[in-house]
Each structure stands twice: as C-alpha cells, then as structure tokens.
C-alpha cells in the first residue's frame, strides 16, 4: 500500500467507527494529515473531550494518552505505539515527590503537564509551558516546588521573583542537551534570524531568545511575524510544518540533534493497525487515579480562567 492508500483507509475506518485521532506537532506529517486535531499535548486532550467520538487514538507519547483518559474517562483511549514514552514524564516517582512534600509541607507542588498520571495524583496544580507563569502567579502560595523540568521551572522562577522556588534535577533530555555554544554558532550563521526557543531548554540557551514559548506558541509567532528568518530551538519536526505553511520564510534548526526518538516511534502503519483494532495499547487507569490526577488539572483550569 502507498502512503496515500493507507491514509484513505484510516480516514474511512475512523469515520465508520467514530474514532477521534490526536496527533502531536512532533509526529510525522503523514500522521498529522489524517488527524482530527494536531497541536500541543494538553490542547489535544481538551479537543478530544469535546467530541462525541467513543474512541480516541493518541499519536504522541504515553503521558499524553493518560491525560486524554483523565479528561475523558468514559472514552476508550489508545496509544498508537506502546513504546512511545517520555523520559521527562517518567523520571520522577510518586513516592519521591510524596517524601519531598513531607519534608517541605509549606510548598505547593506544581506539575508540568509532562508527568505521569500517578505523579499528578500528588500534585496541587498542573501547568502547560504556555500557562506556567500565569498559573503560578495566581497561586496564593509563595513557596513552589516545580516538577519535573528544572529548566521550565527556572524560566518561571525568573518571571516571578516574589515566589520561592524549589527545583529538582529533571527535564527533557532532548532539549537539555543543547548548549549555549550551539546558539552562538547558529546566530553567527544566520545573523538576521530571530531565535525562537522552548523553555525546556537550558537557561544559558533561553537567555539568547527573541521569543520563548510552547511548540504552538513558537509556530504562531513565526507565522504571524513580518520577519523572514528564524532559528527554531525545539524539536525539529516543526521546521517542516512551518516550511509548508510559510514557504516565503526560512527556518533553521538550532541543532540537527533536536530530535525526540519517542515522538518518532509512532508510524502511519501503527495508526492504521490501531484504527483496525489490531494494534496500539488501550490506556487503563483506575477510578482513584483518574479522580486524584484530575484535581490538579481542574485547578489549572480554574486558575487559567
């Protein structure tokens, strides 16, 4: 079968079986082309919640599928490729954070959306990269334990000097491996380009940015800007998307190594097998986990209004 034939069959099957397909911005374009919704992790889950589809297939990583299940427990949720995990989401255990909470009971725990369902159950509020500063600013607590990404936490900390932050060692290994020297080289190679960066990058990288934001924020900024050249400091998949949407502009990767192998794990055939009922992994969460993990997401929604 050709790519087009597989896509056509996926479109037929999802309509026939009332399936909603979610695709993160970092997965392959041929998957995004047959998805009902594309974008950042939390936004995808919200979109899925608003559909009448009985089945949801997440083309992304495990924590994203878990978030979709937490927000839509009545739906059947599948992760298209069961090996697609997130090292950042999985690097902290629930028991570890419970122990830290016991040591510092006056600290409110803020969890980045990139966390497991189990870890969310012991957190006070959840945040996305685009909302983090706004949400934490509105929190009545002055003392903040921000997990798991210390780079995003550092970015939020610098915007809110009135708060006390505790950061643990954790983060996205893909973003964290980029260093300042690579930024300097990229800027020297493209002196007229604006540098757009994700806050999961290290502070010595972020400080050079013309814009700091989420994946969707970076894409929207580049599309709306009247500038013609951009260095993109996040997973390089979005360069291709931006090139298609803005062919009159030039986009350069901060580093060719900014590739997430977990996001690349899901293929069009994985999705095809899942819509046929022959692949993927159903996400099963017990009622207690869903109820407790939902609390920090509901708090985010409340503070974000």
Buried (B, 14 or more C-beta within 10 A) or exposed (E): EEEEEBBEBBBEBBEEEEBBBBBBBBBBEBBBBBBBBBBBBBBBBBBBBEBEBEBBBBBBBBBBBBBBBBBBEEBBBBBBBBEBBBBBBBBBEBEBBBEBBEEEEEBBBBBBBBBBBBBBBBBBBBBBBBBBBBBBEEBEBEBBBBBBBBBBBBBBBEEBEEBBBBBBEBBBBBBBEBEBEBBEEBBEEBEEBBBBBBBBBBBEBBBBBBBBBBBBBBBEBBEEBEBEBBBBBBBBBBBEBBEEEBEEBBBBBBBEEBBBEBBBBBBBBBBBBBBEEEBBBEBEBEEEBBEBBBBBBEBBBEBBE
